[in-house]
């Protein structure tokens, strides 16, 4: 079984490499990654499982009152 940390590390390194090859400075990419992780932590503190919000909402059926539907 592969350790998730190794997969994460590899994916992150690939993301940084792609950004640098596209012209970004490596220091800027690192700073953006740190800021994004902070943003994710704040979002998780506010709503640890946002997927639950969508499933709890009542789904409304669309109105079927257009003239073509009344024939």
Secondary structure, DSSP 8 states (H G I E B T S, - for coil): ---HHHHHHHHHHHHHHHHHHTT--HHHHHHHHHHHHHHHHHHHHH-TTHHHHHHHS--------SGGGG-
